[in-house]
Amino acid sequence: MKYIIHGATGAQGAPLFNQLIQSGKNAFAAVRNTDGLGNKPAIQVDLSSIDSLVSAYTDATGIFIHLPLADEASRLQYAHNIASAVKIAKPERIVISTSGWKLGVPGDENSALPTLIREVSNTQAKVAVIAPKLYLENLLLPIVMGPAKEEGVLAYPLRENYPVSWCSHLDIADVALRLLEDHSVTGIVEVGQLPAITGVQLAEAFSDHYQSKVTYQSLTPEIFGERLASLFGEAAAAEVVKGYQAKALTQDSAIATGNSAQHRLNIYPRSVQQWLKELNID
């Protein structure tokens, strides 16, 4: 069996790739530049080239895919190219991560992610879609973790009573690994905590971990964006602000029990305390 992992050097793909390698699976990192991977198996791919993707996908049993951050026109072209390559190479299993992008938004049917899911699903491959809401790793940003550790203030751009089904990239890897091996599960698998937890509960978990009081502070998306711009630039920060402005108009970011990994796979995500301990956050 041969597994191809897109983004194997990044936050989403690396935990899955490492799990596959450690368990002795025949896994390859699908990356633009293979330098820096040491002796780990890798295949050079170019998302703008169908031929490059077909070469990588040929003889693959399973492929893990998520679209990289880029302008929408590029992402849409990548989606078309990936689907075309899947149709030609005929891998048995495709696992797609939404990376937290919301599905089913009216008027969004022809954007990159829905296009990718639709076109890949129209091939002969068995397709499963991993749908998280928000990543705990977002809290590792220095503008979030710094004040939490030094001042006891966990500041984030969500209302303090806004429930979120948080998950970790480690949880995504657990689910993706199962889905790559178990082809009987198709469709959407949502990943995150049930019940969803509020900002106040999030801060309580940090308090428990640090054994000192941490309080939650709700920031406006705009203020958070100003802080984020110092790390990633104004353009990237502006896109993040749009996402949290949209969340501010909703009641929660909770996953549906029926589609959850807990229900469909009997896989449970880490609690915030477990995640902090496993990452050895101090």
C-alpha positions as CSV (number, residue, x, y, z in Angstrom):
1,M,0.0,0.0,0.0
2,K,1.2,3.5,-0.9
3,Y,0.0,6.6,0.8
4,I,0.5,10.2,-0.5
5,I,0.3,13.0,2.1
6,H,-0.1,16.5,0.9
7,G,1.3,19.2,3.2
8,A,3.4,16.6,5.0
9,T,5.8,19.3,6.2
10,G,3.0,21.5,7.5
11,A,0.7,21.7,10.5
12,Q,-2.0,19.4,9.1
13,G,-0.1,16.8,7.1
14,A,3.0,16.4,9.4
15,P,1.3,14.6,12.3
16,L,-0.4,12.2,9.9
17,F,2.7,11.6,7.9
18,N,4.8,10.9,11.0
19,Q,2.2,8.5,12.3
20,L,2.2,6.6,9.0
21,I,6.0,6.4,9.0
22,Q,6.3,5.4,12.6
23,S,3.8,2.6,12.0
24,G,5.8,1.3,9.1
25,K,3.4,2.3,6.4
26,N,4.6,3.1,2.8
27,A,4.0,6.8,3.0
28,F,5.3,9.7,0.9
29,A,5.3,13.4,1.5
30,A,3.9,15.2,-1.5
31,V,5.8,18.5,-1.4
32,R,7.0,21.2,-3.8
33,N,10.5,21.0,-2.3
34,T,11.9,17.7,-1.0
35,D,14.9,19.4,0.7
36,G,14.9,19.3,4.5
37,L,13.0,16.0,4.8
38,G,16.1,14.0,5.5
39,N,15.7,10.3,4.8
40,K,11.9,10.5,4.9
41,P,10.3,9.3,1.6
42,A,9.0,12.2,-0.5
43,I,7.6,12.9,-3.9
44,Q,8.0,16.3,-5.6
45,V,4.6,17.7,-6.7
46,D,3.4,20.8,-8.4
47,L,-0.3,21.5,-7.8
48,S,-0.4,23.6,-11.0
49,S,0.6,20.5,-13.0
50,I,-1.8,17.7,-13.6
51,D,1.1,15.5,-14.9
52,S,3.0,16.0,-11.7
53,L,0.0,15.0,-9.6
54,V,-0.7,11.9,-11.8
55,S,2.8,10.8,-11.4
56,A,2.5,11.1,-7.6
57,Y,-0.9,9.4,-7.4
58,T,-0.2,6.5,-9.7
59,D,-0.4,3.2,-7.7
60,A,-1.4,5.0,-4.5
61,T,-3.9,3.3,-2.2
62,G,-4.8,6.4,-0.3
63,I,-4.2,10.2,-0.6
64,F,-4.6,12.9,2.1
65,I,-5.5,16.3,0.6
66,H,-6.0,19.8,1.8
67,L,-5.9,22.9,-0.2
68,P,-3.0,25.3,0.7
69,L,-3.6,29.0,1.5
70,A,-3.4,31.0,-1.7
71,D,-5.6,33.3,-3.8
72,E,-8.9,31.8,-4.7
73,A,-8.1,31.6,-8.4
74,S,-5.1,29.5,-7.7
75,R,-6.9,27.3,-5.2
76,L,-9.7,26.7,-7.7
77,Q,-7.1,25.6,-10.3
78,Y,-5.5,23.3,-7.8
79,A,-8.9,21.7,-7.1
80,H,-9.5,21.1,-10.7
81,N,-6.0,19.7,-11.2
82,I,-6.2,17.3,-8.2
83,A,-9.6,16.0,-9.3
84,S,-8.3,15.4,-12.9
85,A,-5.3,13.6,-11.6
86,V,-7.4,11.4,-9.3
87,K,-9.6,10.5,-12.3
88,I,-6.6,9.5,-14.3
89,A,-4.5,7.7,-11.6
90,K,-7.5,6.0,-10.0
91,P,-6.3,5.8,-6.4
92,E,-8.7,3.7,-4.2
93,R,-9.1,6.2,-1.3
94,I,-9.2,10.0,-0.9
95,V,-9.4,11.8,2.4
96,I,-9.9,15.5,2.2
97,S,-9.6,18.0,5.1
98,T,-11.7,21.2,4.9
99,S,-9.1,22.9,7.1
100,G,-12.0,24.5,9.0
101,W,-13.6,26.1,5.9
102,K,-17.4,26.0,6.2
103,L,-19.3,23.8,3.8
104,G,-22.8,24.3,2.5
105,V,-22.7,28.1,2.4
106,P,-25.2,29.4,-0.2
107,G,-23.5,31.0,-3.2
108,D,-20.2,29.3,-2.3
109,E,-20.8,26.1,-4.4
110,N,-18.2,27.0,-7.1
111,S,-15.4,28.0,-4.8
112,A,-12.3,25.9,-4.5
113,L,-13.1,23.6,-1.6
114,P,-16.7,22.6,-2.7
115,T,-15.3,22.1,-6.2
116,L,-12.6,19.9,-5.0
117,I,-15.0,17.7,-3.0
118,R,-17.6,17.5,-5.7
119,E,-15.2,16.7,-8.6
120,V,-13.1,14.1,-6.6
121,S,-16.4,12.5,-5.4
122,N,-17.4,12.1,-9.1
123,T,-14.4,9.9,-9.7
124,Q,-14.2,6.2,-8.8
125,A,-12.4,6.9,-5.5
126,K,-14.0,6.3,-2.1
127,V,-14.0,9.8,-0.6
128,A,-14.2,10.9,3.1
129,V,-14.1,14.5,4.1
130,I,-12.7,15.6,7.5
131,A,-14.5,18.7,8.8
132,P,-13.0,20.5,11.8
133,K,-14.2,23.8,13.2
134,L,-11.3,25.5,15.0
135,Y,-7.8,24.2,15.8
136,L,-6.4,24.4,19.3
137,E,-3.1,25.2,17.6
138,N,-4.5,28.7,16.9
139,L,-4.0,29.3,20.6
140,L,-0.2,28.7,20.3
141,L,0.2,32.0,18.5
142,P,2.4,34.2,20.7
143,I,-0.2,37.0,20.7
144,V,-2.5,34.4,22.4
145,M,-0.3,32.2,24.4
146,G,2.0,34.9,25.6
147,P,-0.6,36.9,27.6
148,A,-2.2,33.6,28.8
149,K,1.1,32.5,30.4
150,E,2.4,35.9,31.5
151,E,-0.7,37.8,32.4
152,G,-3.3,35.1,33.0
153,V,-5.5,36.5,30.2
154,L,-6.6,34.2,27.3
155,A,-7.7,36.8,24.7
156,Y,-9.4,35.5,21.6
157,P,-11.9,36.9,19.0
158,L,-14.9,34.9,20.1
159,R,-17.7,35.8,22.6
160,E,-17.0,34.3,26.1
161,N,-20.2,32.2,25.9
162,Y,-19.6,31.1,22.3
163,P,-19.4,27.2,22.2
164,V,-16.7,25.7,20.0
165,S,-15.9,22.1,19.1
166,W,-12.1,22.6,19.3
167,C,-9.8,20.0,17.9
168,S,-6.1,19.5,17.5
169,H,-4.0,18.7,14.4
170,L,-3.2,15.6,16.3
171,D,-6.9,14.7,16.4
172,I,-7.1,15.2,12.6
173,A,-4.2,12.8,12.1
174,D,-5.9,10.1,14.2
175,V,-9.1,10.4,12.2
176,A,-7.3,10.6,8.8
177,L,-5.2,7.5,9.6
178,R,-8.3,5.5,10.4
179,L,-10.1,6.8,7.2
180,L,-7.1,5.9,5.0
181,E,-7.2,2.4,6.3
182,D,-11.0,1.9,6.6
183,H,-12.6,2.6,3.3
184,S,-16.1,1.7,4.5
185,V,-16.7,5.2,5.9
186,T,-17.4,7.9,3.3
187,G,-18.9,11.4,3.4
188,I,-18.3,14.0,6.1
189,V,-16.7,13.2,9.4
190,E,-16.7,16.2,11.7
191,V,-13.9,16.4,14.3
192,G,-14.1,18.3,17.6
193,Q,-15.1,18.2,21.2
194,L,-18.6,17.3,22.2
195,P,-20.2,19.1,23.9
196,A,-18.6,22.2,22.5
197,I,-16.9,24.4,25.1
198,T,-17.1,28.2,25.7
199,G,-14.2,30.7,26.1
200,V,-14.8,30.6,29.8
201,Q,-14.4,26.8,29.9
202,L,-11.3,27.1,27.7
203,A,-9.7,29.5,30.2
204,E,-10.7,27.1,33.0
205,A,-8.7,24.3,31.2
206,F,-5.7,26.6,31.0
207,S,-6.1,27.5,34.7
208,D,-6.1,23.8,35.5
209,H,-3.0,23.2,33.4
210,Y,-1.0,26.1,34.8
211,Q,-2.3,25.7,38.3
212,S,-3.0,29.4,38.3
213,K,-6.0,31.6,37.4
214,V,-6.4,32.3,33.7
215,T,-9.4,34.4,32.6
216,Y,-11.0,34.7,29.2
217,Q,-11.1,38.0,27.3
218,S,-13.3,38.4,24.3
219,L,-11.6,40.5,21.6
220,T,-13.3,42.0,18.6
221,P,-12.1,40.4,15.3
222,E,-10.6,43.8,14.3
223,I,-8.4,44.2,17.4
224,F,-7.3,40.6,17.0
225,G,-6.5,41.3,13.4
226,E,-4.3,44.3,14.4
227,R,-2.3,42.0,16.6
228,L,-2.1,39.3,14.0
229,A,-0.9,41.7,11.4
230,S,2.4,42.1,13.3
231,L,3.0,38.4,12.7
232,F,1.7,37.6,9.2
233,G,1.1,41.0,7.6
234,E,-2.1,43.0,7.0
235,A,-3.4,41.0,4.0
236,A,-3.3,37.6,5.8
237,A,-4.7,39.2,9.0
238,A,-7.6,40.7,7.0
239,E,-8.7,37.3,5.8
240,V,-8.6,35.9,9.4
241,V,-10.7,38.9,10.5
242,K,-13.4,38.1,7.9
243,G,-13.6,34.6,9.3
244,Y,-14.2,35.7,12.9
245,Q,-16.6,38.4,11.8
246,A,-18.6,35.7,10.2
247,K,-18.5,33.6,13.3
248,A,-19.7,36.6,15.3
249,L,-23.0,36.3,13.4
250,T,-23.5,32.7,14.4
251,Q,-24.6,30.9,17.6
252,D,-21.8,28.5,17.8
253,S,-19.0,26.5,16.1
254,A,-20.2,23.1,17.2
255,I,-20.0,19.9,15.2
256,A,-23.1,17.7,14.6
257,T,-23.2,14.6,16.8
258,G,-24.4,12.3,14.0
259,N,-21.4,13.2,11.7
260,S,-18.9,13.3,14.5
261,A,-15.8,11.1,14.6
262,Q,-17.0,10.0,18.0
263,H,-20.2,8.6,16.5
264,R,-18.9,7.4,13.1
265,L,-15.4,6.1,14.1
266,N,-15.5,5.8,17.9
267,I,-12.5,8.2,18.0
268,Y,-12.6,10.9,20.7
269,P,-10.6,14.2,20.4
270,R,-8.2,15.3,23.1
271,S,-9.5,17.6,25.8
272,V,-7.8,20.9,26.1
273,Q,-6.0,19.7,29.2
274,Q,-4.8,16.5,27.4
275,W,-3.7,18.6,24.4
276,L,-1.7,21.0,26.6
277,K,-0.1,18.1,28.4
278,E,0.8,16.2,25.3
279,L,2.4,19.2,23.7
280,N,4.2,19.8,27.0
281,I,3.1,23.4,27.0
282,D,4.6,25.3,30.0
